[in-house]
Structure formats: structure tokens, C-alpha cells
Amino acid sequence: IQSLLGTGFNPIWIDNDQLIYVRFAPDRAGLTTEAVLLSTATTEEKILFNSDDLASSAAVAAGDLFIKYVALSPADPLLFLIHASGLHDYACHYFIFTAQLPADIEEMAEVSNS
């Protein structure tokens, strides 16, 4: 083991120096899940979105979604799929979202490589 990068699950590499992972985070109702972009060179983190952001785009109540994992598109390295499962009234419902990584992701990589 070389080093601890963060606390979360489902890490996926974006390039040689950046990855996205999912983690739990406190919120007003208890816990939420959020997708985090991490530069391994600088350990800088950027929250991309949380489960409530996804819930609002699916007309689901805040706090009723849990991000399970993310996957990159092989055709477009800035496009990824988010898989989420429902909670409470949406238990046993599964959701798939698409999201575009921010355009400045390449700039973040350049900064971390300098």
C-alpha cells in the first residue's frame, strides 16, 4: 500500500493524475452521497454533484437517492454514467443518469502536472 487517497468507494481513473470516487457526506437530513473529483498529484478535491442534485433532476424527493457507482463512457472521456438506487418511497427503484465532466478538468490536470 502506497498511500491513502480518500475515504469513499467506486474510484475510477479519469487520466494519469485524476480520479472520481463516491463518498458519504453529512447533510441536513443525515447522510448523502457525493461524487468527488480528486487530483492525486495535489490531493485537491472538487465535489461534482451529490445525490440531491440527481434527485432533483429525476423528480425524486431530496434524500431519496443513493449514488452507487459511476462509469466513464469509452466514446467520450468527459461523459460518465451515474447509477443510483432509491430509498424510502423509491426503494427498489434504480436510476441511471449521464453527466458531463467540467470543461476545466483538463486544466486541473495541467496544474497538477506543473
Sequence and secondary structure as in RCSB ss.txt:
>XXXX:A:sequence
IQSLLGTGFNPIWIDNDQLIYVRFAPDRAGLTTEAVLLSTATTEEKILFNSDDLASSAAVAAGDLFIKYVALSPA
DPLLFLIHASGLHDYACHYFIFTAQLPADIEEMAEVSNS
>XXXX:A:secstr
      S EEEEESSSSEEEEEEEEEETTEEEEEEEEEETTT  EEEEEEHHHHHHHTT  TT EEEEEEEE SS
 TTEEEEEEEE GGGTT EEEEEEE  TTHHHHHHHHH 
